[in-house]
Amino acid sequence: MANQDRGAFLFDLDCTLVDSANFICDSVNYALRRNGLAADRRRVLSTLGLPLEQILKRVVPMVEEREQVIDRCAVDYREYYSANHLGRIRLFPRVAETLRNLRRMGFPLGVISAKPKQPVEELLRHLRVLTLFSVVVSGYEVARPKPSPDIILEAAKRLSVHPERCVVVGDSPRDIEAGRAAGAKTVAILTGPFSRSALKRTSPDFILDDVSSLLSLALQLTRGI
């Protein structure tokens, strides 16, 4: 395993690398309004990190022909998201610089997102950071979404790195639970909608204000694992 000695960093996308919470909430509510529905913003935020179908199952109320309504909402969401995401989503400050520095230090990087792969890669390309990642793994490429470890195990496999030598970086309890289930080190980031106390309950190895704080920890996190 060529990268075994160095280890690797695996990043969640939304609210970890990119500032997307408001746009995702807008996209969900657009889809709901198109179908005569509405959802509380806090409820939508609590679902971030899940695949779209699971988000909608949690926010669409018990209405007649609910499954068909969810299917229509998914179509409306994806149409709105595709038409607007490049203009609405930005990297958090210093993320690009941090990723480049991690690469210079010899760490392979990956993205592990619940989203379909095509819009993830499209966004990362638009933000000029796609080439910094050795792998992009979508939740639709594995059997079970986070908090299952499947997406982390798949990314580690593609990188030829043992899962135990990966560092999973994410903003949600699901990211941390998935990383722990895979046997990886975990770093919780406070740039998403989840509180420090909610993240602390999942027992991450570290809690940081943002991704840029990773540099000072990089060698420490991968030394001895």
N, C-alpha and C positions, 0 to 999 in steps of 0.2 A: 504494500500500500504506500504509494509514493509520498502522500502528504501526511502520513501518520505521525511523524515526529513533530510537526508544527501545529497541527490542529486546525480547525476552521471555525468561522463565524457564520451563523445562519440567522437571517433577519426576517421577522415579520415585516409586511409592507405598510399597511394602513395604520396611521397614528404612531408608527415607530420610525419609519424613514420619511414618510410623507404626511403632510397636514391635510387630512381628508375627511375628518369626522363630519364637519358641517355639510360637505358636498354629499356624503353618503346619506345623511339624514334628509337632505333636500331631495335626493333621488328616490328614496323610499317613500317619502310623503307625496312626491309627484305621482308615483305609480299608484299609491292608494287613492289620491284625489281623482285620478282618471277613472277609478272604479267606485267612486262615491263614498270613499272611506277616509279615515284619518287615524293617526297614531301619535301618542305622546312622545315627545322628543327623548325624554329620559329612557323610555322603554326601548326605542330604537338604538340609542347609544349602548344600552346594556347587551345588545346582541352583536356588536361589532366584533369581527373575527370569525363569525360563523359563515358558512356558505349562504348565498342569497336565499335559496329555497328554505333554509332553516330560519333565517331572519324573518321572512314573510310568514312562516307558520307561527311564529311567536307574536307577530304584531297584527296580523289580519284577524279580526274578531270572528265569532261564530255566526256566520251569515249563511244564507241559503246557497247551495252549490259552492261551498267554500273552496274545495280543491280547484275548481275551474277559475274562481276568482284569484287564487294564488298564482295559477299559471298565467293569467292575464297580467297580473301585477309584475310578474317576473319579466315578461316581454316588455312591458312599458318601462320598467326600471332599466333594463339593458339598453333600450333605445335611447333613453335620456342620458344614461351614463356614457354611452359611446359617443354621443354627440357633444358632450360638454366636459368630459373629465380632463382633457389636456389643457383646457383653459382655466380649470378650477383648482387643480391639485398641484401643490408645490412641495419641494423638499423642505424639511425643517432646516433651520440655520446650521451651517457647518457640517451637515451630513456628508456632502460630496467630498469635502476635504478629509473627513474622518475615514471614509471608505478608501480613498486613495492612499492615505497613510497606512492603513491596515494592510493593503496590498503591498506597499513598499516594504513592510515588515515581513512579508512572506506568507501572510495568511490567505488561503483561498476563502472566498465569500459566496454565500448563497442567499436566495430569497425563498421564503416558504410562506406562500399566501393562499388564503382560502379561495381567492378569485380564480376564474379561468385564466389560463396562461397567456392568451393573446393580448387582452387589455393590460395585463401586468407588464409584459415586455414592451408593448406600445408606449406605456407611460414612462417606463425606465429609459427607453430610447429617447423619448421627447425631453426628458430631464437630463440627458447626457451622462447617465451612469450605468447603462445596461452592460457595457463592456467591462465594468469592474467586477461583475458577478460571473463566477464559473458555472453556476447552475441556477435555474429558476424552476421551482417545483410548485405546481398548482395543487390545491386540495382536490381538484377534479381528476388528478392523476393517481390518487391513492384510494384505498377502500374506505377509510374512515377519516373524518375531519378531526382537527384539534378539538378536544384535548387528547385524542389518541396520538401516539407517537409516530404514526405511519409516515407522515410527510417529512419528519426529521430523519427517520431511518432511510427513506428514499433519497433524500438529499445527501446524506452521509455516504450512501452506497455509490451515488454518481460521482462524488468527490474522492472516492477511495480513502475515506477517513473513518476510523471507528467512531460510532456515535458517542462513546464516552470521551472522545477528544474534541467534540464539538461544543461551541458556546451558542446557546439559543438566546436571541435578543428579541423581546417583544413587550408590548404595552398592556396585554390582557392576561388575566388569570389562566385562560386557555393556553396561551403560549407557554407559560411557565409550567403548567401541568403536563403539557406535551413534552417539553424538554426533560422534565424530571422522569417521566415515564420511559423516555428513550435512554436515560442514563447520562444525559449531557449536563454540562454546567448551564446555569440559567441566569440571565440578567433582565430584570424588570425595568422598564423605562416609563417615566411619569409624564409622557407627552400625550397620552390617550385619555379616555374618559374615566378610567378606573383609578380609585384613590390609592394612596400609599398603603392604607390599612387593608384594603381588599387584596392588593398584590402581596402584601406581607403574609397573609394567611396561606398563600400557596408556597411559601418557604423558598423564594429564589435565593441564589447564592449572593446576589448583589441587587440593590435598587439604586438606580441612577436617575438624575434629572432628565438627561437626554442622551442621544447616541454619541454626541461629541465627547462625553465623559469617558467613553470606552478606552481611549488611547492609553490613559495612565494605568488601566487595568489589564491591557491586552496580554502582556507577557506573564503577569501574575496569574491570569485566568487559565492560561494554557501550559504553565509550568507544572510539571508533576501530574498531568492528567493524560 
